[in-house]
Amino acid sequence: MKYKVNIEKTEEGYVVWCPGLPGCWSQGQTEEEALENIKDAIQAYLETVEDLSKNKESRYVDVG
């Protein structure tokens, strides 16, 4: 699965976030480290969303 992320250089390194997942941010000393860290953040975000919605009635829709 691919997610669009935005990355920005700061005085401390790099900050990266996923616009499609509100609140999903990470950082790193290098661009490569920041991109690896956001992968972990996205995974944790998705696991949390799954846990929070596991007993809820859900549907899937195709957006094409």
C-alpha positions in Angstrom: 0.0 0.0 0.0 1.3 3.5 -0.8 0.5 6.7 1.0 1.4 10.2 0.0 3.6 11.9 2.5 5.0 15.4 2.8 8.5 16.1 4.0 10.1 19.3 5.2 13.7 20.1 6.2 13.9 21.8 9.6 16.8 23.0 11.8 16.7 19.7 13.7 16.5 17.4 10.6 13.3 16.4 8.7 9.6 16.3 9.6 7.3 14.1 7.6 3.5 13.7 7.7 0.8 11.9 5.9 -2.0 14.3 4.8 -4.5 11.4 4.3 -4.1 10.3 7.9 -4.7 13.3 10.2 -2.2 13.5 13.1 0.2 11.0 11.5 3.6 12.7 11.8 7.2 11.6 12.4 10.7 12.9 12.1 14.3 12.0 11.6 17.8 13.4 11.5 18.0 12.5 7.7 15.4 12.4 5.0 15.9 8.6 4.8 15.4 8.2 8.5 12.3 10.3 8.5 10.8 8.3 5.7 11.5 5.0 7.5 10.0 6.5 10.7 6.8 7.5 8.9 6.3 4.0 7.7 6.2 2.8 11.3 3.9 5.7 12.2 1.5 4.9 9.4 1.5 1.2 10.4 0.7 2.1 14.1 -1.9 4.6 13.0 -3.7 2.0 10.9 -3.6 -0.6 13.6 -5.1 1.8 16.1 -7.9 2.7 13.7 -8.6 -1.0 13.2 -8.7 -1.6 16.9 -11.0 1.3 17.6 -13.4 0.2 14.9 -13.3 -3.5 15.4 -16.8 -3.8 17.0 -18.4 -1.2 14.8 -20.6 -1.9 11.8 -18.6 -1.1 8.6 -18.9 -1.0 4.9 -16.4 -0.8 2.0 -16.9 1.6 -0.9 -15.0 1.7 -4.2 -13.8 5.1 -5.1 -12.7 5.1 -8.6 
